[in-house]
Amino acid sequence: MILEEQRFLHEDLERLEQGISDRVLDEPKQLRERLAQDHQISGFLGRIQQQSQRLLEIYQDAEGGRKREIQTISTGDPFDEFYKQLDEMKDFHRRYPNEPIENLERVYKKDTGDGDALLSEIDNMFTGEEAYGRFLDLTALHDEYLNLPSVKRLTYLQYLDIFDHFLPPQCPVKRVDKNTDQYFHYLGNLTSYLESFLRRTKPLENFDALRAQIDADFDQAWTAGKLPGWTVEGSAAGPGRPSGGGETAAGRWCPDCEKDFTNENVYKNHLTGKKHLKAAEARKALASEDGRSGDAPNEHINGHSHGPGAGASLRRLKERAIAEREFRIQQLAAARDQERRDSRINVERKQGMTERERQTELDALFAPATEVGGGGKTKAHDDSDSDDEAEKIYNPLKLPLAWDGKPIPYWLYKLHGLGVEFACEICGNFVYMGRRAFDKHFNEGRHIYGLRCLGVTNTALFREITGIEDALKLWDKIQRDKKKEKAAVDNVVQMEDAEGNVMPEKVYYDLQKQGLL
């Protein structure tokens, strides 16, 4: 039955290609439908690779079964072989009467009723915070990051900005603390999440090629010693800083605490502090541990000598594994930079929402799940439904609309004083609704342009001034006060000549230059 399996594989490949073509021609309207389509196409591509590999093995015919079957059909009576295979098939179905028959035409056909199951898989694939791959969900990793040593308290928004930064001052974790299992486990979880997010959101991209490229770039940078923070010489100090302490361009460098000091006295006082002594002891203990690990009783194992440098080389291998994960995180985060920015905007927007508004948004996100499988609605019908929903909005008080297109609550309208009108004559009698908008407009271009048209240059002194006449009076008063102040400064020093005449200092020196005194 090798020839029948070969025919089946060819048919399966053609059906798969046709199924992919049908789905590529379709343009999904919703994000979850596009993800479902991409994952289904990705599954088809994986099956094409498996079936092609099996078909290649059949054509190679390593065991000679295909050749023998062709020889049997071509040399003997073809009907004898046909009835023999027919009896085998009847015997198989007699022993397994309930064996299902796979219909390839129906399996790969579009809209065969498995759309609900596929969309359900997409729903379970993403969390509510991720919104079908639009945003990152790093809340669990944020909590794990806060438990690392030497890490200060950061908000989730701050963590979104610095989670791929591993050098100070963004990352307060020192190089000694990076060699711990806790930090290595955190990097592993962050790498796994970013890789999983990339696979789930872009299933048709060649992730293996991207990963191979990242590994090649890391090997090249590691061999050349160009990875920031992981250099061999002065690795703890960094570029341009002595590993054993000393003077730098910025002042004095402390290798134990990994800090620069611009003042010599501050550096000397720092050397006697508890924090410095503790860091120095930890560094000394690490160096002695490396030396003990190299001073093993058997100095020649498998033909290789293990001297004092073996401990340092072992630590270098651990640092390479950590640096590789950090480098991979940076590359993956750069590939998902748009989702990262959208996540920050989404978090800031949700912080200003109530619990009810968040729940409404979540319900709206999963609302299309109840509409899948309807299939009977046309585009005109959908447009009429959306028009009806827009007409159902009841807004007799003419309240401003919120982010969802619905009027804001009346208590919020009263709280912000949006019903109070503030008119500004300088802005051309423009009316601002609410105190907040009114206070904000004094720094806007419309108000500043109006003041400059009146000849006012110092606009910072004209806050809360909305009338043209008031602004002109205030500006004239400011100019008069400046002139008086200048005159008072000039006349503050009095001089007396030989005849007892008193005059200002400026007049006295002018007369003296003319020789009249």
C-alpha positions as CSV (number, residue, x, y, z in Angstrom):
1,M,0.0,0.0,0.0
2,I,3.0,2.3,-0.4
3,L,1.7,3.6,-3.7
4,E,-1.7,4.4,-2.1
5,E,0.1,6.3,0.7
6,Q,2.1,8.2,-1.9
7,R,-1.0,9.2,-3.8
8,F,-2.7,10.2,-0.5
9,L,0.2,12.5,0.4
10,H,0.2,14.2,-3.0
11,E,-3.5,14.8,-2.6
12,D,-3.1,16.1,0.9
13,L,-0.4,18.6,-0.3
14,E,-2.6,19.9,-3.0
15,R,-5.6,20.3,-0.6
16,L,-3.3,22.1,1.8
17,E,-2.1,24.5,-0.8
18,Q,-5.7,25.2,-1.9
19,G,-6.8,25.8,1.7
20,I,-3.9,28.3,2.2
21,S,-4.8,30.1,-1.0
22,D,-8.5,30.4,0.1
23,R,-7.6,31.9,3.4
24,V,-5.0,34.3,2.0
25,L,-7.5,35.8,-0.3
26,D,-9.8,36.5,2.6
27,E,-9.4,39.7,4.5
28,P,-10.5,39.4,8.2
29,K,-12.2,42.5,9.6
30,Q,-11.3,41.9,13.3
31,L,-8.0,41.3,15.0
32,R,-9.0,38.0,16.5
33,E,-10.2,36.6,13.2
34,R,-6.9,37.6,11.6
35,L,-4.9,35.8,14.3
36,A,-7.1,32.8,13.9
37,Q,-6.5,32.8,10.2
38,D,-2.7,33.2,10.6
39,H,-2.5,30.4,13.2
40,Q,-4.5,28.1,10.9
41,I,-2.2,28.9,7.9
42,S,0.8,28.3,10.2
43,G,-0.7,24.9,11.1
44,F,-1.2,24.1,7.4
45,L,2.4,25.0,6.6
46,G,3.7,22.8,9.4
47,R,1.6,19.9,8.0
48,I,3.0,20.5,4.5
49,Q,6.5,20.1,5.9
50,Q,5.6,16.9,7.6
51,Q,3.9,15.4,4.6
52,S,6.7,16.5,2.3
53,Q,9.2,14.9,4.5
54,R,7.3,11.6,4.5
55,L,6.9,11.8,0.7
56,L,10.6,12.3,0.3
57,E,11.3,9.2,2.4
58,I,8.9,7.2,0.2
59,Y,10.7,8.4,-3.0
60,Q,14.1,7.6,-1.5
61,D,12.9,4.1,-0.8
62,A,15.6,3.1,1.6
63,E,14.1,-0.3,2.4
64,G,13.0,-1.0,-1.2
65,G,9.3,-1.5,-0.4
66,R,8.1,0.9,-3.2
67,K,10.2,-0.9,-5.8
68,R,8.9,-4.3,-4.8
69,E,5.3,-3.1,-4.9
70,I,5.8,-1.6,-8.4
71,Q,7.4,-4.9,-9.6
72,T,4.6,-7.0,-8.1
73,I,1.9,-4.9,-10.0
74,S,3.8,-4.8,-13.3
75,T,5.0,-8.5,-13.5
76,G,2.0,-10.6,-12.3
77,D,-1.7,-10.5,-13.0
78,P,-2.9,-6.9,-12.0
79,F,-6.3,-8.2,-11.0
80,D,-4.9,-10.7,-8.5
81,E,-3.0,-7.9,-6.7
82,F,-6.1,-5.6,-6.9
83,Y,-8.4,-8.2,-5.3
84,K,-5.7,-9.0,-2.7
85,Q,-5.5,-5.4,-1.6
86,L,-9.3,-5.1,-1.7
87,D,-9.7,-8.1,0.6
88,E,-7.2,-6.5,3.0
89,M,-9.2,-3.3,3.1
90,K,-12.5,-5.2,3.7
91,D,-10.9,-7.2,6.5
92,F,-9.6,-4.0,8.1
93,H,-13.0,-2.3,8.1
94,R,-14.6,-5.5,9.3
95,R,-12.3,-5.5,12.3
96,Y,-12.7,-1.7,12.9
97,P,-16.2,-0.8,11.7
98,N,-16.3,2.5,13.5
99,E,-13.0,3.8,12.1
100,P,-13.6,7.4,10.8
101,I,-12.7,8.2,7.2
102,E,-10.8,11.4,6.7
103,N,-12.3,13.6,4.0
104,L,-9.5,15.9,2.8
105,E,-11.9,18.1,0.8
106,R,-13.9,18.9,3.9
107,V,-11.0,19.1,6.4
108,Y,-9.3,22.0,4.6
109,K,-12.4,23.7,3.3
110,K,-13.1,27.2,4.6
111,D,-16.0,27.7,7.0
112,T,-16.6,24.1,7.8
113,G,-18.0,24.9,11.3
114,D,-14.7,24.8,13.2
115,G,-14.5,28.6,13.4
116,D,-15.9,28.7,16.9
117,A,-13.3,26.2,18.2
118,L,-10.5,28.1,16.5
119,L,-11.6,31.5,17.8
120,S,-12.0,29.9,21.3
121,E,-8.3,28.8,21.1
122,I,-7.3,32.4,20.2
123,D,-9.3,33.6,23.2
124,N,-7.4,31.2,25.5
125,M,-4.1,32.1,23.9
126,F,-4.1,35.7,25.2
127,T,-4.8,37.4,28.5
128,G,-7.3,40.2,28.8
129,E,-4.4,42.7,29.3
130,E,-2.8,41.6,26.0
131,A,-6.0,42.3,24.0
132,Y,-5.2,39.7,21.3
133,G,-1.5,40.8,21.0
134,R,-2.0,44.6,21.0
135,F,-0.3,45.1,24.3
136,L,2.3,43.4,26.5
137,D,1.3,41.9,29.9
138,L,4.4,42.1,32.1
139,T,2.6,42.4,35.5
140,A,3.9,39.1,36.8
141,L,7.5,39.8,35.6
142,H,7.2,43.3,37.2
143,D,6.6,41.7,40.6
144,E,9.4,39.2,40.1
145,Y,11.7,42.1,39.1
146,L,10.9,44.0,42.3
147,N,12.1,41.0,44.4
148,L,15.6,41.1,42.9
149,P,18.4,42.3,45.1
150,S,19.3,46.1,45.0
151,V,16.2,46.9,43.0
152,K,14.2,50.0,44.1
153,R,10.5,50.3,44.0
154,L,9.3,51.0,40.4
155,T,5.8,51.5,39.0
156,Y,4.6,49.3,36.2
157,L,4.9,52.3,33.7
158,Q,8.5,52.8,34.7
159,Y,9.2,49.0,34.3
160,L,7.8,49.1,30.8
161,D,10.5,51.6,29.9
162,I,13.5,49.9,31.5
163,F,12.8,46.1,31.4
164,D,15.3,45.7,28.6
165,H,18.0,48.0,30.1
166,F,20.7,46.1,32.0
167,L,23.3,48.8,32.7
168,P,23.2,51.5,35.4
169,P,21.6,53.8,36.2
170,Q,18.5,52.2,34.6
171,C,19.3,48.7,36.1
172,P,20.5,48.9,39.7
173,V,21.5,45.2,39.8
174,K,25.2,44.9,40.2
175,R,27.3,42.4,38.3
176,V,27.9,40.3,41.4
177,D,24.1,40.1,42.0
178,K,23.5,39.1,38.4
179,N,25.3,35.8,38.9
180,T,22.6,34.6,41.3
181,D,20.0,32.0,40.4
182,Q,17.1,34.4,41.1
183,Y,18.3,36.9,38.5
184,F,19.0,34.1,36.0
185,H,15.5,32.7,36.5
186,Y,14.0,36.1,36.1
187,L,15.8,36.6,32.7
188,G,14.6,33.1,31.6
189,N,11.0,34.0,32.4
190,L,11.2,37.3,30.6
191,T,12.8,35.7,27.5
192,S,10.2,32.9,27.4
193,Y,7.4,35.4,27.6
194,L,8.8,37.6,24.8
195,E,9.4,34.6,22.5
196,S,5.9,33.3,23.3
197,F,4.4,36.7,22.6
198,L,6.2,36.9,19.2
199,R,5.1,33.4,18.2
200,R,1.5,34.1,19.2
201,T,1.2,37.4,17.5
202,K,3.2,36.7,14.4
203,P,2.8,32.9,13.7
204,L,3.8,33.3,10.0
205,E,7.1,34.9,10.7
206,N,10.3,32.7,10.6
207,F,11.1,32.8,14.3
208,D,13.9,30.2,14.0
209,A,15.7,32.4,11.6
210,L,15.4,35.4,13.9
211,R,16.7,33.4,16.8
212,A,19.6,32.1,14.8
213,Q,20.5,35.7,13.8
214,I,20.3,36.8,17.4
215,D,22.6,34.0,18.5
216,A,25.1,34.8,15.7
217,D,25.2,38.5,16.6
218,F,25.7,37.6,20.3
219,D,28.5,35.2,19.5
220,Q,30.3,37.8,17.4
221,A,29.9,40.6,20.1
222,W,31.0,38.2,22.9
223,T,34.0,37.0,21.1
224,A,35.0,40.6,20.2
225,G,34.4,41.7,23.8
226,K,32.0,44.5,22.8
227,L,29.1,43.7,25.1
228,P,28.6,46.6,27.5
229,G,29.0,45.6,31.1
230,W,30.5,42.1,30.3
231,T,34.0,42.9,29.3
232,V,36.9,40.9,30.7
233,E,39.3,43.6,31.7
234,G,37.8,46.0,34.2
235,S,34.4,44.3,33.7
236,A,33.1,45.6,37.0
237,A,34.3,49.0,36.4
238,G,33.3,49.4,32.8
239,P,35.1,51.0,29.9
240,G,37.6,53.7,30.8
241,R,37.6,52.8,34.5
242,P,40.4,51.0,36.4
243,S,39.5,47.6,37.7
244,G,41.6,48.1,40.9
245,G,40.4,51.6,41.7
246,G,42.1,54.9,40.9
247,E,41.6,58.1,39.1
248,T,39.3,58.4,36.1
249,A,38.1,61.3,34.0
250,A,35.2,61.8,36.4
251,G,37.3,61.7,39.5
252,R,37.9,58.6,41.7
253,W,36.5,55.1,41.0
254,C,35.6,52.6,43.6
255,P,35.6,49.1,42.1
256,D,33.9,47.4,45.1
257,C,30.8,49.7,45.0
258,E,31.0,50.4,41.3
259,K,30.6,54.2,41.8
260,D,32.4,57.3,40.6
261,F,33.3,60.1,43.1
262,T,34.1,63.6,41.9
263,N,35.4,64.8,45.3
264,E,38.6,63.3,46.8
265,N,37.4,63.9,50.4
266,V,34.1,62.2,49.7
267,Y,36.0,59.2,48.3
268,K,38.2,58.9,51.3
269,N,35.2,59.1,53.7
270,H,33.5,56.5,51.6
271,L,36.3,54.0,52.1
272,T,35.6,53.8,55.8
273,G,31.8,53.4,55.5
274,K,29.9,50.2,56.3
275,K,28.5,49.9,52.8
276,H,32.0,50.0,51.2
277,L,33.4,47.5,53.7
278,K,30.6,45.1,53.1
279,A,31.0,45.4,49.3
280,A,34.8,44.9,49.6
281,E,34.3,41.7,51.7
282,A,31.8,40.4,49.2
283,R,34.2,41.0,46.4
284,K,37.1,39.4,48.2
285,A,35.0,36.4,49.1
286,L,34.0,36.0,45.4
287,A,37.7,36.1,44.4
288,S,38.7,33.6,47.0
289,E,35.9,31.3,46.0
290,D,37.1,31.4,42.4
291,G,40.6,30.5,43.6
292,R,39.4,27.6,45.7
293,S,37.4,26.2,42.9
294,G,40.5,26.1,40.8
295,D,42.8,24.6,43.5
296,A,41.2,21.1,43.3
297,P,43.2,18.1,44.5
298,N,43.4,16.6,41.0
299,E,45.0,19.3,38.9
300,H,45.1,17.1,35.8
301,I,41.7,15.8,34.7
302,N,41.2,14.3,31.3
303,G,44.6,15.8,30.2
304,H,43.7,19.3,31.1
305,S,45.2,21.3,33.9
306,H,43.0,23.0,36.4
307,G,44.9,26.0,37.9
308,P,43.7,29.0,39.8
309,G,42.1,30.4,36.6
310,A,39.6,27.5,36.4
311,G,37.2,29.2,38.8
312,A,37.3,32.4,36.9
313,S,36.6,30.6,33.6
314,L,33.7,28.8,35.2
315,R,32.3,32.1,36.4
316,R,32.9,33.5,32.9
317,L,30.7,30.7,31.5
318,K,27.9,31.7,33.9
319,E,28.3,35.3,32.8
320,R,28.0,34.3,29.2
321,A,24.7,32.5,29.8
322,I,23.3,35.6,31.6
323,A,24.6,38.0,29.0
324,E,23.1,35.8,26.2
325,R,19.7,36.1,27.8
326,E,20.0,39.9,28.3
327,F,21.1,40.3,24.7
328,R,18.1,38.2,23.5
329,I,15.7,40.2,25.6
330,Q,17.0,43.5,24.1
331,Q,16.6,42.2,20.5
332,L,13.1,40.8,21.1
333,A,12.0,44.0,22.8
334,A,13.3,46.0,19.9
335,A,11.3,43.8,17.5
336,R,8.1,44.5,19.6
337,D,8.7,48.2,20.2
338,Q,5.3,49.3,18.8
339,E,3.4,47.0,21.2
340,R,5.6,48.4,24.0
341,R,4.6,52.0,23.3
342,D,1.0,51.0,22.9
343,S,1.1,49.2,26.2
344,R,2.4,52.3,28.0
345,I,-0.4,54.4,26.5
346,N,-2.9,51.8,27.4
347,V,-1.8,51.6,31.0
348,E,-1.9,55.4,31.3
349,R,-5.4,55.5,29.8
350,K,-6.7,52.7,32.2
351,Q,-5.4,54.5,35.2
352,G,-7.9,57.3,34.6
353,M,-10.8,54.9,34.1
354,T,-13.3,53.6,36.6
355,E,-13.8,49.9,37.3
356,R,-17.1,50.0,35.4
357,E,-15.4,51.6,32.3
358,R,-12.7,48.9,32.4
359,Q,-15.3,46.2,32.5
360,T,-17.2,47.8,29.7
361,E,-14.1,47.9,27.5
362,L,-13.4,44.3,28.3
363,D,-16.9,43.3,27.3
364,A,-16.6,45.2,24.1
365,L,-13.3,43.4,23.4
366,F,-14.9,40.0,23.7
367,A,-18.2,41.0,22.1
368,P,-17.4,39.7,18.6
369,A,-17.3,36.2,20.0
370,T,-21.1,36.1,20.2
371,E,-21.4,37.2,16.6
372,V,-19.2,34.5,15.1
373,G,-21.1,32.0,13.0
374,G,-24.0,34.3,12.2
375,G,-22.9,34.5,8.6
376,G,-26.3,35.8,7.4
377,K,-25.7,39.5,8.0
378,T,-24.7,41.5,5.0
379,K,-22.7,44.7,4.9
380,A,-25.7,46.8,4.5
381,H,-27.4,45.1,7.5
382,D,-24.3,45.7,9.6
383,D,-24.3,49.4,8.7
384,S,-27.9,49.7,9.6
385,D,-27.3,48.1,13.0
386,S,-24.5,50.5,13.7
387,D,-26.7,53.4,12.7
388,D,-29.4,52.2,15.0
389,E,-27.0,51.9,17.9
390,A,-25.8,55.4,17.2
391,E,-29.3,56.7,17.2
392,K,-30.1,55.0,20.5
393,I,-27.6,57.2,22.5
394,Y,-29.8,59.3,24.8
395,N,-28.1,62.7,25.6
396,P,-30.8,65.3,26.5
397,L,-28.3,67.4,28.6
398,K,-25.8,67.6,25.7
399,L,-23.0,66.1,27.9
400,P,-19.6,65.7,26.4
401,L,-18.8,62.2,25.0
402,A,-16.4,59.8,26.6
403,W,-13.8,57.5,25.0
404,D,-16.6,55.0,24.1
405,G,-18.7,57.5,22.3
406,K,-21.3,57.7,25.1
407,P,-22.0,60.7,27.3
408,I,-20.0,61.1,30.5
409,P,-21.8,60.7,33.8
410,Y,-23.6,63.8,35.0
411,W,-21.8,63.8,38.4
412,L,-18.5,63.9,36.5
413,Y,-19.8,66.7,34.4
414,K,-20.7,68.7,37.6
415,L,-17.4,67.8,39.4
416,H,-15.3,69.3,36.7
417,G,-17.6,72.3,36.3
418,L,-18.0,71.7,32.6
419,G,-21.3,73.6,32.7
420,V,-19.6,76.9,33.7
421,E,-18.7,79.1,30.8
422,F,-15.6,81.3,30.8
423,A,-15.2,83.9,28.0
424,C,-11.9,85.5,27.1
425,E,-12.0,88.9,25.2
426,I,-8.3,88.7,24.4
427,C,-8.9,85.4,22.5
428,G,-11.7,86.9,20.4
429,N,-14.5,86.3,22.9
430,F,-13.9,82.6,22.8
431,V,-15.8,80.6,25.4
432,Y,-14.1,77.9,27.4
433,M,-16.2,75.2,29.2
434,G,-15.0,74.4,32.7
435,R,-12.3,75.9,34.9
436,R,-9.7,73.4,33.8
437,A,-9.9,74.4,30.2
438,F,-10.0,78.1,31.1
439,D,-6.8,77.8,33.3
440,K,-5.0,75.8,30.6
441,H,-5.7,78.3,27.8
442,F,-3.5,81.0,29.3
443,N,-0.4,79.0,28.1
444,E,-1.9,78.2,24.7
445,G,-1.0,80.0,21.4
446,R,-4.4,81.7,21.0
447,H,-4.1,83.7,24.2
448,I,-0.4,84.5,23.8
449,Y,-1.0,85.7,20.2
450,G,-3.8,88.0,21.4
451,L,-1.6,89.6,24.1
452,R,1.2,90.2,21.5
453,C,-1.2,91.9,19.3
454,L,-1.9,94.4,22.2
455,G,1.9,95.0,22.5
456,V,2.4,92.8,25.6
457,T,5.6,90.9,25.6
458,N,5.8,89.5,29.2
459,T,2.7,87.2,29.1
460,A,3.5,85.4,32.4
461,L,2.2,88.4,34.4
462,F,-1.2,88.5,32.7
463,R,-2.7,85.3,34.0
464,E,-6.5,85.6,34.9
465,I,-6.6,88.8,32.7
466,T,-9.3,88.3,30.0
467,G,-10.3,91.9,29.1
468,I,-8.5,94.0,26.6
469,E,-8.9,97.2,28.6
470,D,-7.6,95.5,31.8
471,A,-4.6,94.1,29.9
472,L,-3.7,97.5,28.5
473,K,-4.0,99.3,31.9
474,L,-1.9,96.6,33.5
475,W,0.7,96.9,30.8
476,D,0.9,100.7,31.1
477,K,1.2,100.4,34.9
478,I,4.1,97.9,34.5
479,Q,5.9,100.3,32.1
480,R,5.4,103.3,34.4
481,D,6.7,101.3,37.4
482,K,9.8,100.2,35.4
483,K,10.6,103.8,34.5
484,K,10.1,105.0,38.1
485,E,12.3,102.2,39.4
486,K,15.0,103.0,36.9
487,A,14.9,106.7,37.8
488,A,15.0,105.9,41.5
489,V,18.1,103.7,40.9
490,D,19.8,106.6,39.1
491,N,19.1,109.1,41.8
492,V,19.9,107.0,44.8
493,V,23.5,108.4,45.2
494,Q,23.9,112.1,45.9
495,M,27.1,114.1,45.5
496,E,28.2,117.5,47.0
497,D,30.6,119.9,45.3
498,A,33.1,122.3,47.0
499,E,30.5,125.0,47.3
500,G,28.0,122.7,49.1
501,N,25.7,122.1,46.1
502,V,24.0,118.6,46.3
503,M,23.3,116.8,43.0
504,P,22.9,113.2,41.7
505,E,26.0,111.2,41.1
506,K,25.5,111.2,37.3
507,V,25.2,115.0,37.1
508,Y,28.2,115.5,39.3
509,Y,30.5,113.3,37.1
510,D,29.2,115.0,34.0
511,L,30.0,118.4,35.3
512,Q,33.3,117.2,36.5
513,K,34.3,115.9,33.1
514,Q,33.3,119.3,31.5
515,G,35.5,121.1,34.0
516,L,32.7,123.2,35.5
517,L,33.4,122.1,39.1
